[in-house]
Amino acid sequence: MAHQSAAFAEVIISTKNKEDLQDFIYLQLLSEKGQPYNTTLLEVFDFGRVDKEKVFNILEPLITKNEDNYQVELRVNGTGRWSFRRNIEWFFEQALTEDYKDENINKIRNRLEKVKLEAIFDIIDFEASSDYIDNSIYKIESFNGEHTLTTLEEEFHNYNAENLMKFEYCDWAIDKKYALDYLEEFKQEAKDSELPQQLLEDNEKLRKVLSKLDDTIYTEFDEFIVQIFRKPIIVT
């Protein structure tokens, strides 16, 4: 079974014609319904039926003209199959190859297949089982049925407690590495816990105990303390 990643992003979608831009976003919303690996455009997303007029009304004040193109910047939440980069690869393809029940919508799809469309995604993608956080910028282009992905900036980080907080995936987290790297901070947090004072006053012994833990990340301090107690005698 494929692992899922959790992504947060901003996307700038652009093309020469304002109507094409609006229509593509409408198709994207339609094609997203029921998808297990979603790319959700937050400003225009709705759990119910996709209302074209409502979508266009939301987009109207958000669309800007930049040189020769119209563009819109939207926030994105997504679930990737192994990675959210795959979602970006099929961002245009999914909407422009869907067989819609309404033939008028299929006519819009056929028209947009021949239009130059571009989307630039600035993402933070978290995947625990593969131990990475992808903080990169990707560009996907669509024209005449061809879809081209370009990496503009690529930056990967380890999936650990410190980086989860750095990239605001959670407000607070701790793991073995964080406790060892910030030992004094950990000791301050732990002074009111059930850990023996004797252990907290012996840095060498405390480091040895912490080093025996696995790499699990915890978002509750008490749960982390419980794991320490599950190890062999912590004070001798």
Secondary structure by P-SEA (a helix, b strand, c coil): cbbbbbbbbbbbbbcccaaaaaaaaaaaaaaacccccccccccccccccccaaaaaaaaccccccccccccccccccccccccaaaaaaaaaaaaaacccccaaaaaaaaaaccbbbbbbbbbbbbbcccbbbbbbbbbbbbcccbbbbbbcbbbbbcccaaaaaaaccccccccaaaaaaaaaaaaaaaccccccccccccaaaaaaaaaaccccccccaaaaaaaaaacccccc
